Amino acid sequence: MASFRDLLARTRQSAFGQIQNLFVKSDITPETWDDLEALLLQADVGVATTDLLIERLKARAEAEDIKLADQLKKVLKEEMVKLLDHHIFQSGYYQSTRLLEVIMVIGVNGSGKTTSIPKLTKIYQKHGRKVILAAADTFRAAAIDQLQVWGERAGVPVIAGDPNSDPGAVAYNAIQASYARKADTLIVDTAGRLHTKHNLMQELKKINNVLNRSVHQAPHQTLLVIDATNGQNAITQAKGFADAVGITGAIITKLDGTPKGGVALSIAHDLNVPILFLGTGEKIDTIHEFDARQFVDDLFE
């Protein structure tokens, strides 16, 4: 399985490689800040997140009497870790006192949403959880078939309906099946048309409401799958999903396919949600728990 370092190779060799070249033993000048800002934007860190990082660096440079550019590298890395680190994977993260934990997975078509679900399944299984999947993306027959194939590979039941059937009904049936089979984790796939389609958001709200009425405080997690190659467009899409059903965490896919891996910083800051996992390929075990410090180290080293 690819390491963080492998995933970030294209980003490290492009914009962040040039950022490294700024950190030389010379005085910090206005051009240093201008160049750093331009390169962060080039890496798809985003305007708001770039402005915040530059503001924090300038404040620390003044407070800590930093005069040379090579001293900024350590400070920049520290500030990036602060943006990314939500301390998610603590002891007991995968444990739950609930009879049934419900996880809803959302994202646009093509983001890697449906293939991320079996990867999550394997992780939860490794932590002793009994998982059932719900194929509530009923608008694409291929999505139902795909999830059923993955379910077989992961050895978990998939509750599905006919194509174009009511996705809320599928979600409800999956909850009943989870109780009947004594599963403690239900992962619900959902449709992923673009956020500009009002009917998609209404369907997601409907599924959300069905889950909430059927299980106390469900969905307990709403995970957004984001294709890193879409860059800032993915942030715009994400905000549409956040407004409709809320987001508790993000899964970033295809990070190895873009030189603009700085979008992870924008996701963490602009959406104010933790990045939980990085999807790293098509195989069922190609997923990483997100580690902010390792991610930042591998951007630079």
Secondary structure, 3 states (H helix, E strand, C coil): CCCHHHHCHHHHHCHHHHHHHHCCCCECCHHHHHHHHHHHHHCCCCHHHHHHHHHHHHHHHHHCCCCEHHHHHHHHHHHHHHHHCCCCCCCCCCCCCCCCEEEEEECCCCCCHHHHHHHHHHHHHHCCCCEEEEECCCCCHHHHHHHHHHHHHHCCCEEECCCCCCHHHHHHHHHHHHHHCCCCEEEEECCCCCCCCHHHHHHHHHHHHHHHHHCCCCCCEEEEEEEHHHHHHHHHHHHHHHHHHCCCEEEEECHHHCCCCCHHHHHHHHCCCCEEEEECCCCCCCEEECCHHHHHHHHHC
